[in-house]
């Protein structure tokens, strides 16, 4: 359980970093980022279930990237403190993917 909490905190910090770094991607504060990390993880899990995948780590390549963009974009409709443009979602998915290569998070 502690490991899961740590992963969500790291994911929230990554979202805050991405929010400062990219135009078109905004998360308001740590609480909003933490809620966004949880919503993104849930939406990613649901996308995996729909696609018939057992683990998010099995998604690779273009399809996985497109799913990540969609999940990030849709998350803004569940998290009031988050606003994302389509370009912002594309850029955020790319940056989060790169960060996840070095520091695995619940978002990756």
C-alpha positions as CSV (number, residue, x, y, z in Angstrom):
1,X,0.0,0.0,0.0
2,X,2.8,2.4,0.8
3,X,4.4,1.7,-2.5
4,X,1.2,2.6,-4.3
5,X,1.0,5.9,-2.4
6,X,4.6,6.7,-3.3
7,X,3.9,6.0,-7.0
8,X,0.9,8.4,-7.0
9,X,3.0,11.1,-5.2
10,X,5.8,10.7,-7.8
11,X,3.2,10.8,-10.6
12,X,1.7,14.0,-9.1
13,X,5.1,15.6,-9.0
14,X,5.7,14.5,-12.6
15,X,2.4,16.1,-13.6
16,X,3.3,19.4,-11.8
17,X,6.7,19.4,-13.6
18,X,5.0,18.8,-17.0
19,X,2.5,21.5,-16.2
20,X,5.3,24.0,-15.7
21,X,7.2,22.8,-18.7
22,X,4.5,22.6,-21.4
23,X,2.0,25.0,-22.9
24,X,-1.5,23.6,-23.2
25,X,-1.2,21.4,-20.1
26,X,-2.1,22.8,-16.7
27,X,-2.6,21.2,-13.3
28,X,-3.6,23.4,-10.4
29,X,-1.5,22.6,-7.3
30,X,-0.4,19.4,-5.7
31,X,-3.9,18.2,-4.8
32,X,-5.1,18.7,-8.3
33,X,-2.1,16.8,-9.6
34,X,-2.6,14.0,-7.2
35,X,-6.2,13.7,-8.2
36,X,-5.2,13.8,-11.9
37,X,-2.6,11.0,-11.3
38,X,-5.3,8.8,-9.8
39,X,-7.8,9.6,-12.5
40,X,-5.2,9.0,-15.2
41,X,-4.3,5.6,-13.6
42,X,-7.9,4.6,-13.5
43,X,-8.6,5.6,-17.1
44,X,-5.4,3.8,-18.2
45,X,-6.5,0.7,-16.4
46,X,-10.0,0.9,-18.0
47,X,-8.4,1.4,-21.5
48,X,-6.2,-1.7,-20.9
49,X,-9.4,-3.7,-20.0
50,X,-11.1,-2.5,-23.1
51,X,-8.1,-3.3,-25.3
52,X,-7.7,-6.7,-23.6
53,X,-4.4,-5.9,-22.1
54,X,-3.4,-7.3,-18.6
55,X,-0.7,-4.7,-17.9
56,X,-0.1,-1.2,-19.1
57,X,3.5,-2.1,-19.6
58,X,2.4,-4.4,-22.4
59,X,1.3,-1.3,-24.4
60,X,4.2,-0.1,-26.6
61,X,4.7,1.9,-29.7
62,X,2.2,4.1,-31.5
63,X,-1.0,2.5,-30.1
64,X,0.2,3.0,-26.5
65,X,1.2,6.6,-27.2
66,X,-2.2,7.3,-28.7
67,X,-4.0,5.7,-25.7
68,X,-1.9,7.8,-23.4
69,X,-2.8,11.0,-25.2
70,X,-6.5,10.1,-25.1
71,X,-6.3,9.2,-21.4
72,X,-4.6,12.5,-20.5
73,X,-7.0,14.5,-22.6
74,X,-10.1,12.8,-21.1
75,X,-8.8,13.1,-17.5
76,X,-9.4,16.8,-17.6
77,X,-13.2,16.2,-17.7
78,X,-12.9,14.4,-14.4
79,X,-10.4,16.7,-12.6
80,X,-11.6,20.3,-12.3
81,X,-8.0,21.5,-11.5
82,X,-6.7,20.2,-14.8
83,X,-6.9,21.7,-18.3
84,X,-5.4,20.2,-21.4
85,X,-5.4,21.0,-25.1
86,X,-5.0,18.3,-27.7
87,X,-1.4,19.5,-28.4
88,X,-0.8,19.7,-24.6
89,X,-2.0,16.1,-24.3
90,X,0.3,15.0,-27.1
91,X,3.3,16.8,-25.6
92,X,2.5,15.6,-22.1
93,X,2.3,12.0,-23.2
94,X,5.6,12.3,-24.9
95,X,7.3,13.9,-21.8
96,X,5.7,11.6,-19.3
97,X,6.8,8.6,-21.5
98,X,10.4,9.9,-21.5
99,X,10.3,10.5,-17.8
100,X,8.8,7.1,-17.2
101,X,11.8,5.4,-18.9
102,X,14.1,6.8,-16.1
103,X,11.6,7.0,-13.2
104,X,8.7,4.5,-13.5
105,X,5.4,6.1,-12.3
106,X,1.8,5.0,-12.1
107,X,1.2,7.1,-15.2
108,X,3.6,5.1,-17.4
